[in-house]
């Protein structure tokens, strides 16, 4: 029987790649990549020339069974996403679940995940927190926001730069304009930035300064 490796890749700076991640990718029989074009740049940089197959949210339901059979047949497969740790708001959960169900060993390497540095840099309590990922864009969005208005733990959201101001505005309306928060963008990249303030202040700031890049939004929980 083979093995599945879940391999984090840098969210920005290529120097964040670990020696172990490079070794595992070089030794794998097959690398599953969310976008082979994006991952191809990373693999070329580290001189990794292994076979690569596209594995993303649009095809993972159809490919999981065949991939599990390949691992059961003795192949070692490494799963990567465009950036960060696979299965964290990225494809990967379905394959990991099926491997576990079939008694296949799954090893997830420690490594880059965007929300951890954003949480630490926020200055908000991080002894207890909840990760919400991306909010629903339409159906269920308001219901979720109303529910989270009572959450006492620090909350973590991923957001598109195109929806950030809308989300900050909605959070301000439901959580209160003075609720403290931070916005981190372009983590580990050249233009990395974290802006702190109340939800009202952040809404005003990013209305005046159009946000760009990948964004992590950290929001303080409700005072008990």
Secondary structure, 3 states (H helix, E strand, C coil): CCEEEECCECCCCHHHCCHHHHHHHHHCCEEEECCHHHHHHHHHHCCCCCCEEECCCCCHHHHHHHHHHHHHCCCEEEEECCCECCCCCCCCHHHHHHHHHCCCEEEECCCCCHHHHHHHHHCCCCCCEEEEEECCCCCCHHHHHHHHCCCCCEEEEEECCCCHHHHHHHHHHHHCCCCEEEEEECCCCCCCEEEEEEHHHHHHHHHHCCCCCCEEEEECCCCC
